[in-house]
Amino acid sequence: MKTKIAVAKGDGIGPEIMDAVLRIFNANDVQLDYEFVEMGKSYFDAGHSTGMTDQAKEAIEKYGILFKGPMETPKGKGVKSINVTARKVWNTYANQRDFKTLNGVETVFSKAGIKIDMTIVRENIEDTYGGIEHMITNDVAVGRRIITRPGSAQVIKYAFEMAKRKGYKKVFCGHKANIMKLTDGLFLETFYDIAKNYPEIQASDIIVDDLCMKLVSHPEIFQVLVLPNLQGDIVSDLCAGLIGGLGFAPSANIGDNISIFEAVHGTAPDIAGKNIANPTALLLSGISMLRYLGFTGHAATIENALLYTLEQGIHTGDFGNRSTPSANTTAFADAIIANLGKHPAIGGAFAQPNFECKTNMDFEPAKNKMTESEPNVKTEIAGVDLFVESTLQPKELAELAKTKLNEKFQIVMLSNRGTQVWPTGSIYTELVNQYRIRFEKTHTTLTQKDVLHLAADISEVVRVCSVEFLMIFDGKLGYSLAQGQ
């Protein structure tokens, strides 16, 4: 019985490369049945902000698998990226991208005899990709960066389990916890908590800027990297450049119920319809999907045929030996089909499950899953940060705020763009028209009502833009200090 999956061909070059990949699958007699669904630019252009039809959503949720080509989100129309939306709506929390040196794809590292074989696991749901942004004043935009303990634990556990399956011995956590001590700090803390369960794997952490430097100088030292969403997005594209570009970078978005396999490169509208696009990235993503579905033998056969084809010097116009003619999309796929059953001299693939195979897609949750790692944590309110709009000098604003103080609070600090400007600061710190005023409690206990009453009182003398409670969890501060505080 064939396994049914949803397929979205995508925009631009998407239909051409998807047709090429599915021809290769069919030539290898992969037992898949495709339901083609409508998503992407054409549906946006028809006036639907979701970017997908109801039938597409229903099919993807029914089969649990989406295989998709590149998709374009129209610019300047106030709509969210369909790629990001799909990953978030279906909680595909782990983005796995495998980067390997490929025969026939020449890079500075392959010329130097340096072999790259690493996997990046990127958190896929949280971070700045929540897209929660506000204009606080006419001059100040603010975006929320959300990192959660349950979300971090999900993706980090996935990274260690994947490393165990693939026989990797080292897992690095990339982060910026030296600056973002609460958000990246939480991700890093969770990493080491999870690592305790995998004593056979060496766990290390590395600051993301140092990581980028080492990746372009000594990429061979890394095996598995796990990172928060934005940093993982940037670093994974950097790693694609190490092996020849996005045209050779597969992408798997793994969730507990639904998973998405896609090419992460662009839609290349300038070459769409010309039958010259390189289908390798989408084919590699499809091979990952076959392993995920349990078709490990077919995956190995197709991957070996691709590697053999590349080894023979057959290439599309975007890579390879420029002194030899390039193959178009159709001819490149035909060459791979002709080479099914052949093995490359170097770096052959084996029929092994690099994913926890999902062979049963029969699921339908009764309700949204709610995760809370420590429900009995003791919490207390220590004060409040009020974000206000003002062009007053720091001392003047502090004195104005004091006129509305009650006996439950004291003003301890003013900051501007994160830097303390009162009670101490520098005359050389340039200001914008949005301050944070930090109030801390003078009484033993505070209630939410106390905080909101203070915000209402302060709003009588200055415009309050936002309110953030200062929380303490089991005696641990849940807020950061200002620069210079």
N, C-alpha and C positions, 0 to 999 in steps of 0.2 A: 504494500500500500504506500502510495507516494505521500511525502510530507508537504503540507501546504504552507506557503509563505506569502506575505504581501510584498510586492515589488513596485517601487516608484522609480521611473526611469530618470527623472530629474530634468533640469533645464540645460540649455546650451548644448554642450557635447554629450550630456547625460544619455540621451536615447541611443546614440551611436556606440558608446562604450558599453552600455548595459546590454545591448543586442549582441555585441561581440562576446561578452562574458557568458551570457546564457547559451550561446551557440557552443562554447567550449564545454559548459556543464552538460548540455544535451549530448554532445559527441562522446562524452565519457559515461553516458547513461546514468547520471545522477538522478536519483528518484525524488525529484522535487516537482511540485505542482504550483504554478505561479498565479496569483490573483493580482492583476495590475491595478494600481490605485492612483488617484489624481492628487498630487501635492505640488506646491511650489509656485513659481512666478505666474503661471497662467491662471491659477486659481486666485492669487492675490489680485491680479489685473481685472478679474471678473467682479471685484468688489468685496471679496471675503477675507476679512482680516486674520482669520485663523490659519490660512494657507493650506488647508486640507479639507476635502469633502467629508461629510458624515460617513459615507460608505468606506472611505479610507480609514478613518478612525475605528470603525466597527471591525473591519478586516484585520487591522494590525492587532487590536485587542483580542480578537478571536484566535489568531494563529500564534501570537507572541513573537513574531519575527518580522522585521522590516529590512529589506535589502534595497538601498537607495543610491541613486546617482547624485551628482552635485546639484544643489538647488540654490537659486538666487532669491534673496529677499530684496524687494524694491527699496531703493533709497529715498528718504525724505517723504515717506507716506505714513509715518507714524505707526508702522506695523513691526512686530517683533520677528526676529530671525526664526524661520520655520525649523532650522536645524537645531537651534538651542531649545526652542519650544518643545519639539518632539522628545529630546533627551530628558527634559525636566518633567514634562507631563507624565511620562511613563517610568520615571525614576530609574533611568539607566545610569546608575551612580558611578560606574567605573568605565573610563575610557581607556582601552588597552591599545597601544600602538607599538608594533614590533619593528625594529630597525636592524636590518642585516646588510652586510656587504653583499652585493649581487654581482655575479660574473657578468662581464660585458657592460657594466655600468661603471664608467671610470670616474674616480674622484681623487682628490689629493691624497686621501688615506689609502685607497686601493693601490695607487702608484707607489706609495711608501711601504706597501706590504702590511699595513695595519688593518686587522680584521675587526669590524664592528658587529656586535651581536648583543643588543640590549632591548629591554622593554620598558616603556614608560606607562605608568598607570596614573591617570589624571582624575581627580575628583570632578564629577561631571554635573552636579546639581546646584551647588551653593556658590559662595564667594560673591564677587561683583556681578556674576551672571544672573543673579536675581533681577537685575535691571531696575532696582528700587532707587530712584533718583528724584531729587526735588530741587527747585530753585528756592533757596532760603531767603536771599535778597536778589535784587536785580543783578548784582555783581558776583554772587556766590552760589555755586551749584554743589550739592552734596549727594554722594552715592553711598548706600549702605552695603557693607561687606559682611555677609552672614557665613560664619563657620560654626557648625554644630558638632557636639561630641558624637551623637549617633551617626551622623553623616560621615564624619571622619573615620569612625570605627568601621563602617561598612566598606569603604574603599581601601582602607589600610589592610583590613583582614583579607580582602580580595587579592591585594598585591602579594601578601605572604603566601596565600594558598596557591596562587599562580606560580610563584617562584618555586614552591615545593614541587608542583607538578612538572615544571620544566627543568628541574635539577639545578636551578640557580642557587648560589651560596651566599650572595650579598644583596641586601636591599638598602638603598639610600632613601632618606626622606629629604626632599628639597623644600626649603622654607625661607621666610624672612622674619623669624621670631626675634631676631635681635632688634628689630624696629617695631613690628606689630606683635607686641608681647602677649596680648590676649587672644587675638584671632589665630595667627600663625602659631602662637604659643600653645593654644588648645590642640591644634592639629599635631604639633610635635609631641606634646605630652601624650596624646592618644597613640601616636606611633610607637613610643617606647612601652606603653602599657600593653599593646597588642604584641609587640616583639617578644615579650616574655614567654609567650605561648609557642614560640618557634626557636628554641635554643640552638638548633642545628643550622640556623641561618644567621649570618653576621649582619647586625643592624647598625647603621651609622646615619648621621645627619650632616647636611651641608647647606650653607647659605646659598641662595639661588644665584646671586651674582658670581660667587666663586664657582658654583657649578657650571655656569655658562662658559667661564674662562677655561675650566678643565675639560669640558666637552669638546671645545674646538682645538685643544692642544693634546689631550690624552683620552679620547673617547673609549679606548679599549679597557679602561679600568672599571667601567660601569656595567652592571648586569641588569638590575631592576631599579627604577626610580619611581617614587610615589610623591605626588605634589598636589597642592590645592589647585583649584580650577584655572584661574588666570595664569598663574606661573606655569602650570602644566601645559596650557595651550601654547604659550610662547616657547617653552623649552622643547615641546614635541615638534614644533615646526623647525626649530633650530636643528634638531636631530635628523629631520627629514633632509635638510641641506647636507648633512654629513654623508648620506648614502646616495645622493644624486637628485634630491628634490621631492616635492610632494607627489610627483608622478609615480613614486615607488613606495609610498607610505600607506599601509593599510590601517583601517580604523574600525574598532569594535566597541560599541557602547553596550555594556552589560548591566542588566537589571535582574531582579529576582523573578519577575514575571515576563517582561518584554525586553528584547534586545534589538539593537539597530546596528547594521553593518553598512558602511558607507565609504565612498571616496571623499577625502577631506579637501581635495584641491578645488579650484574654482570651476565655473561653468564655461570659461574660455569662449565667450560669444564670438570673438573674432575669427575662430576657426570652426565654429559650429556648422554642421552640414557639409563639411569638406572631406570627411572620411579620413582625416589625418591624425586624430587624437590618439594618445597613448592610453590603452585600457589597463595598464599593469596595476595601478593602485587599486582600482575597483576589483580586478581579478584577485589580487592578494587579500582584499577585504572579503571577497566571496569565499576564498579558500579558508579564511578564519571562520566564516559562517558554517561551512561544511564541517569543520572540526567541532564546532559548538553543537551542531545537530547530530553528531555521532558518525558522520560520513568520513571517518579519518582516512580510510583507504583511498577514496576518491580524491580527497584533499591532497594526499601525498603524491598521487599519480599526476594530478594537474600541476601542482607546484614543481615537480621534477621536470615536467614537459616545458613549463615556463623557464626554469633555470637552464635547461638544455638549450632552448631557443635563444636565450640571451647569450649563453656561452658560445653559440655558433656565430655570434655577431649580428644576428637579425635585430633590427631596431626600427622604431618610428623616428620621425624627424626631429624630436626634441632631445635625443641623446644618441650615444654610440659613435662609431667611426664615421666621420663626415666624408671620408673618401669612398665609402661604399653607399650604394643607393639605399634610401630609407623605404620601409614598407608602410603602406597605409593601414588604417585600423583593421580593415577586413583581411588583408594579407597577413598582418601580424597574428590575428586570431587563427587564420588558416594554418600558419606555421606551427603554432602551439598544438592545434588539433592533430596535425601530421606527426608531431613528436610525442604524442601520448604513448606512454609505455617506455620511453627512453629516460636515461638518467644522466645528470651532469657529471663531469669528472670530479668536480669539487662541490661540496656543500649540499649534497642530496637531502631530500626531505624524507621523514619516516612517518608511518601511520600511527601517530600518537595524539592523544587528546590534550592539546594545550589549554583547553577550557574544561570546566566541569560540564560535561555533555548534557544538553537538554533534549531529551528524546520524547518527553511527554509534555505537550502544550495544553493539557486539559486543566484549565484553572479559571476561576472567576471569583475574586475576593468579594466578600459580602459588604465590606466597608473599607474606608481609607485606613491604612495602617498608621498608628500613632506610636512613635518611639520616644521613650524617656529613659535615659541611662540610670539616673539616681533620683527617684521620685521623692525620697525622704530627706533631701538636703535642707539644713536649717538656713533660712534666709532672713536678712534684716536690711532695712533701708538706712543708709548712712548719710544721705543727703540728695542733692539734685544738681545737675548741670542744666542751666537755662541758656539756650542759644538765642541771642537777641540781635536786632538790627539797630546800629547806632553809629554816628560819626563823631561822637564825643571822644575826648582823650581818655585814656584808661582811668586816671584818678577821678576825673569828673563823672564817669559812668559808675564807678564804685561808690562814690558819695551819693549819687542819685539812687542807686539800688538800696543803699542803707536806709533811706527814708521810708522804705516799705518793709523793712525787716520786722519780724516778730521774735519773741523770746526763744522760739524753738530752733532758730537757725543763726549761723554766722557766715559772712562772706570770707572765703579763704583764698580765692584766686580768680583772676581774669586772664583769659588767653585769647589770642587772635591768630587764626590759622594754625592752632596747636601750640603756639609759643607763649609762655607766660609773659604778661606785660604789666601785671599788678599783683601783689604789692611791690615786687621787684621786677626789673626788666631793663631794657636798653632803649635809649632815645633813637637808636639806629634801626630798631625793628619797624619795618613798614607795615601799615595796617590796611585792612579792608573793612567794609561797613557791617561786619558780623563778628560778634564777640561770644565767647562762652563765659558765663559767670558761674562759678562753683560755690554752692552753699553746702555746708556740712551741719549736722545736727548738734545742738547743745543739750537736748534732753535725751533721756535714756532710750526712748522709743519714738519712732515716727510712723505715721500711717500714710497711705497713698493720698488720703484727703488732705493731710497737712501739706504735702508737697504741691498738690494741685491748687490749694488755696494760696500758697506762696506765689506760684506762677501767675495766678489771677491778680494778686496784689501788685506784682512787679509789672504786669501788663498795663497798669494804669499810668506808668511813667516812661515805659519803653516797649517797643513792639517785640513780643516773644515769638520766635520762629519755631522753636522745637524744645521739647522737654525730655531729658534722659535721667532716669532714676540712678542713683549711685547705690549699687547693691553689694552686699557681703554674703558669700556662700560658704557655710561651715567655717567661718572665720577668715576666709580668703577674699581679698579685695577683688571685686568684679568690675573694676574700672581702672583706667590708666592715669598716670600723672601727665602734666603738660611738659613740653620741652622747657627746661630751666626751672621747674618747680622743685 
